[in-house]
Amino acid sequence: MDSSAPDLRRRRTGGRSARVRSAVLDATARLLVEKGADALSVAEIAQRSGVHETSIYRRWGTRENLGLEAALSRVELEIPIPDTGTLRGDLMSLARAIVVFQESPYGKALVQAGMRSDLPAQEASRRAFWGARHSAVGAVLDRAEARGELRAGVDAGLVLDTLVGLLAWRTFLTREATDERVLERAVDLIVSGIGTAG
């Protein structure tokens, strides 16, 4: 196993391994918000988490790997995959959660830390993470298709990319407000393209 790359696969819940991972990622995320990615220190993460510094290096390899996994795991926690019973409801719920996360100081620090990392091992981790997110959104679309709301053959990854891309563009680039009306218009535009109603 390549010790330089974080392992984003699901680990068994409970046990020392899960507690160590949770403590280290939580400490890393908090320090990213407090001090930023440039000032991130494995020694300080070790002190804050109560996990020995050598254990952190053995598991994550570099502080960049650790910062990336902290960012990605927090995204997964803060933006759960919804199940409201309708395609529009699910996409609205997902959009709201993305906006809340992206516009918070916590989310901005973590997303920026994740975007700064560009080593090959980190790229593999990013791909693994987004692959999992695409699969999760795929479940939303599968449910919509089973209810007769979705055209067959819709690309789940492209739907997620479209929604996230629009919201990230407004949050990080144009810095425009993204209120409920904007979210409704964006979601309705997506639903009109992939849905069966109309």
C-alpha positions as semicolon CSV with decimal commas, in nm:
position;residue;x (nm);y (nm);z (nm)
1;M;0,000;0,000;0,000
2;D;0,127;0,350;-0,086
3;S;0,172;0,529;0,246
4;S;0,203;0,864;0,071
5;A;-0,163;0,868;-0,032
6;P;-0,458;0,887;0,204
7;D;-0,695;0,594;0,194
8;L;-1,045;0,733;0,133
9;R;-1,216;0,395;0,139
10;R;-1,471;0,340;0,411
11;R;-1,311;0,202;0,724
12;R;-1,488;-0,009;0,980
13;T;-1,674;0,203;1,231
14;G;-1,551;0,177;1,587
15;G;-1,214;0,059;1,703
16;R;-0,888;0,244;1,750
17;S;-0,830;0,304;1,378
18;A;-1,160;0,488;1,339
19;R;-1,102;0,693;1,656
20;V;-0,753;0,793;1,543
21;R;-0,875;0,893;1,197
22;S;-1,163;1,095;1,340
23;A;-0,945;1,275;1,594
24;V;-0,675;1,361;1,341
25;L;-0,914;1,476;1,068
26;D;-1,113;1,685;1,315
27;A;-0,797;1,851;1,448
28;T;-0,672;1,911;1,094
29;A;-0,999;2,067;0,982
30;R;-1,008;2,299;1,284
31;L;-0,649;2,408;1,230
32;L;-0,712;2,469;0,860
33;V;-0,987;2,712;0,958
34;E;-0,784;2,875;1,236
35;K;-0,450;2,909;1,057
36;G;-0,492;2,823;0,688
37;A;-0,328;2,556;0,476
38;D;0,014;2,724;0,461
39;A;0,052;2,720;0,841
40;L;-0,073;2,366;0,885
41;S;0,169;2,172;1,108
42;V;0,167;1,797;1,164
43;A;0,324;1,855;1,505
44;E;0,036;2,081;1,605
45;I;-0,218;1,838;1,462
46;A;-0,058;1,563;1,670
47;Q;-0,076;1,776;1,983
48;R;-0,436;1,880;1,918
49;S;-0,557;1,528;1,830
50;G;-0,360;1,333;2,090
51;V;-0,216;1,109;1,817
52;H;0,159;1,064;1,788
53;E;0,322;1,255;1,502
54;T;0,490;0,943;1,362
55;S;0,152;0,769;1,347
56;I;0,013;1,057;1,143
57;Y;0,304;1,048;0,898
58;R;0,280;0,670;0,871
59;R;-0,088;0,689;0,781
60;W;-0,103;1,002;0,563
61;G;0,254;1,055;0,449
62;T;0,244;1,434;0,415
63;R;0,057;1,726;0,566
64;E;-0,082;1,798;0,218
65;N;-0,239;1,451;0,201
66;L;-0,382;1,503;0,547
67;G;-0,521;1,846;0,463
68;L;-0,685;1,711;0,150
69;E;-0,849;1,418;0,327
70;A;-0,972;1,648;0,604
71;A;-1,129;1,876;0,344
72;L;-1,291;1,595;0,149
73;S;-1,421;1,410;0,454
74;R;-1,575;1,731;0,587
75;V;-1,749;1,790;0,256
76;E;-1,896;1,441;0,278
77;L;-2,015;1,506;0,633
78;E;-2,159;1,852;0,573
79;I;-2,329;1,778;0,240
80;P;-2,526;1,456;0,288
81;I;-2,710;1,294;-0,002
82;P;-3,083;1,371;0,044
83;D;-3,391;1,154;0,000
84;T;-3,693;1,386;0,003
85;G;-3,912;1,175;-0,223
86;T;-3,889;1,397;-0,533
87;L;-3,613;1,478;-0,780
88;R;-3,661;1,853;-0,740
89;G;-3,671;1,825;-0,363
90;D;-3,351;1,621;-0,356
91;L;-3,165;1,865;-0,582
92;M;-3,290;2,164;-0,383
93;S;-3,178;2,003;-0,057
94;L;-2,839;1,922;-0,208
95;A;-2,800;2,275;-0,345
96;R;-2,888;2,436;-0,012
97;A;-2,634;2,221;0,173
98;I;-2,363;2,304;-0,082
99;V;-2,427;2,678;-0,049
100;V;-2,428;2,671;0,331
101;F;-2,101;2,479;0,332
102;Q;-1,928;2,685;0,063
103;E;-2,023;3,018;0,218
104;S;-1,913;2,930;0,572
105;P;-1,560;3,019;0,685
106;Y;-1,516;2,651;0,764
107;G;-1,616;2,541;0,416
108;K;-1,408;2,805;0,240
109;A;-1,093;2,707;0,427
110;L;-1,143;2,337;0,364
111;V;-1,238;2,370;-0,002
112;Q;-0,942;2,599;-0,068
113;A;-0,709;2,351;0,103
114;G;-0,842;2,073;-0,117
115;M;-0,807;2,281;-0,434
116;R;-0,443;2,370;-0,356
117;S;-0,321;2,009;-0,356
118;D;-0,193;1,880;-0,689
119;L;0,041;1,588;-0,625
120;P;-0,038;1,264;-0,816
121;A;-0,139;1,078;-0,499
122;Q;-0,370;1,364;-0,405
123;E;-0,522;1,362;-0,752
124;A;-0,602;0,993;-0,705
125;S;-0,767;1,074;-0,373
126;R;-0,971;1,352;-0,529
127;R;-1,089;1,121;-0,804
128;A;-1,184;0,854;-0,552
129;F;-1,379;1,108;-0,348
130;W;-1,570;1,255;-0,642
131;G;-1,634;0,908;-0,778
132;A;-1,803;0,824;-0,450
133;R;-2,003;1,148;-0,458
134;H;-2,111;1,081;-0,816
135;S;-2,226;0,734;-0,713
136;A;-2,424;0,880;-0,425
137;V;-2,596;1,131;-0,653
138;G;-2,654;0,838;-0,888
139;A;-2,868;0,682;-0,616
140;V;-3,078;1,001;-0,607
141;L;-3,126;0,982;-0,981
142;D;-3,199;0,609;-0,970
143;R;-3,482;0,676;-0,725
144;A;-3,612;0,955;-0,948
145;E;-3,604;0,724;-1,251
146;A;-3,792;0,455;-1,058
147;R;-4,060;0,712;-0,974
148;G;-4,086;0,805;-1,342
149;E;-3,938;1,154;-1,293
150;L;-3,616;1,106;-1,486
151;R;-3,528;1,035;-1,845
152;A;-3,328;0,717;-1,894
153;G;-2,952;0,740;-1,940
154;V;-2,888;1,064;-1,751
155;D;-2,524;1,102;-1,645
156;A;-2,524;1,138;-1,264
157;G;-2,172;1,279;-1,260
158;L;-2,262;1,551;-1,507
159;V;-2,568;1,648;-1,301
160;L;-2,352;1,687;-0,989
161;D;-2,082;1,874;-1,182
162;T;-2,342;2,111;-1,323
163;L;-2,493;2,191;-0,984
164;V;-2,163;2,218;-0,794
165;G;-2,000;2,411;-1,077
166;L;-2,271;2,676;-1,083
167;L;-2,265;2,723;-0,707
168;A;-1,885;2,726;-0,685
169;W;-1,870;2,980;-0,969
170;R;-2,097;3,219;-0,778
171;T;-1,935;3,159;-0,437
172;F;-1,567;3,168;-0,529
173;L;-1,541;3,356;-0,858
174;T;-1,817;3,612;-0,910
175;R;-1,897;3,631;-0,536
176;E;-2,265;3,677;-0,612
177;A;-2,527;3,601;-0,351
178;T;-2,699;3,267;-0,401
179;D;-3,041;3,300;-0,243
180;E;-3,338;3,064;-0,251
181;R;-3,470;3,213;-0,574
182;V;-3,139;3,153;-0,752
183;L;-3,131;2,795;-0,624
184;E;-3,486;2,734;-0,744
185;R;-3,407;2,868;-1,090
186;A;-3,088;2,662;-1,113
187;V;-3,256;2,342;-1,000
188;D;-3,556;2,399;-1,226
189;L;-3,319;2,445;-1,519
190;I;-3,148;2,114;-1,441
191;V;-3,475;1,931;-1,382
192;S;-3,619;2,063;-1,709
193;G;-3,322;1,910;-1,889
194;I;-3,321;1,569;-1,720
195;G;-3,680;1,520;-1,608
196;T;-3,975;1,365;-1,781
197;A;-4,226;1,640;-1,693
198;G;-4,281;1,928;-1,927
